[in-house]
Amino acid sequence: MFKGLHARLTLIFILAASSILIIAGLIIMYEVHFHFTMFQKDVPEFQSIKPLTHHFEKALLSSVLWTSIGAILLVCIISYFVAKNLSRPMVDMRRAAEKMAKGELEVRVKTLGDDELNDLGRSLNLLAAKLQLQETSRKNMTSDIAHELRTPLATIKSHLEAFEDGIFEPTTARIQSLKGEIDRLISIVQDLEYLTAMEAPEFSLEKEPQHLNHIIKKSVDALSGAFVQKGISLQSELEKDIEINLDAKRMSQVLMNLFSNALRYTPKGGEVTVATHVDNESVLISIRDTGIGIPEEESKHVFERFYRGEKSRNREYGGSGIGLTIVKRIVEAHDGQIWINEEYKQGTEVKIKFFR
């Protein structure tokens, strides 16, 4: 339908081109008349050929007039189709945006060429893809949260009903079991709150020059008792100490989380080693263990929300499933990188790189 942007562009083109043609036609007509007047003054024999020159002047003026009218009509036709071609991508993008607003995030805009309109179309397609990914993540996260909360709540409810019906005696062991489930619920909620706060636009780090080895040693000392109690050796292989801009509190949280994971997945008699490597461009932190390891196909997913290779989700191995997601967010907030070393086959090795 001829309306909206198409109509406005058509009218703009017609007015612009018609104005130019009309002004040009008036100037030509004035010039023709002016030169015939000059010719009349400069040629003594003008009276003998006056009818001829008068007819010739009228013919020229009439030709200019009809040519201008024809050109204006041609401009109207061309403007209509040019405006239609120019407005079509914008109209398609508007319709796509309206569909996206209604939740149809699979919609895409066709892009051809390399101009600004096609760049806008590609940006809109990228936005739709990002929104679709976020919507999928939101649905998955809601499902995962429901699963995480359902299991401990069902356990607590079944125990309480058994106590109420006299099937179970409220022994210390059973109460401790319920307390463990409640602690797990609290941990999940706290991790979710912390992850939500980290992903908020106002989240920021309090980075200051910090001695990296000092932060690592503090984290090692804090968990050394737990390692001794389980019979696991915790070793440090630290190169020269350097100062690097870090949020010491958040970095300690990263290390504590990784050490706790290594402790959980390493059997008695195993070994956990934290090492650093410093060069002119970066600082590399490595935490490796001799535990059960991570299958190669799962190593790329361990930093996703609620992802756990341990499908049984038992108390020995099942955490909240958010800890490594928080770790990754903190490292990336420091402009760093974190990944699982797939070439390490004796257990699991997590590497963190910060650029100096």
Secondary structure, DSSP 8 states (H G I E B T S, - for coil): ---HHHHHHHHHHHHHHHHHHHHHHHHHHHHHHHHHHHHHHH-GGGGGGHHHHHHHHHHHHHHHHHHHHHHHHHHHHHHHHHHHHHHHHHHHHHHHHHHHHTT-TT------SSSHHHHHHHHHHHHHHHHHHHHHHHHHHHHHHHHHHHHHHHHHHHHHHHHHHTSS---HHHHHHHHHHHHHHHHHHHHHHHHHHHTSTT-----EEEEHHHHHHHHHHHHHHHHHHHT-EEEEE--S--EEEE-HHHHHHHHHHHHHHHHHHS-TT-EEEEEEEE-SSEEEEEEEESSS---TTTTTTTTSTT--S-TT--TTT---S-HHHHHHHHHHHTT-EEEE-TT--SSEEEEEEEE-
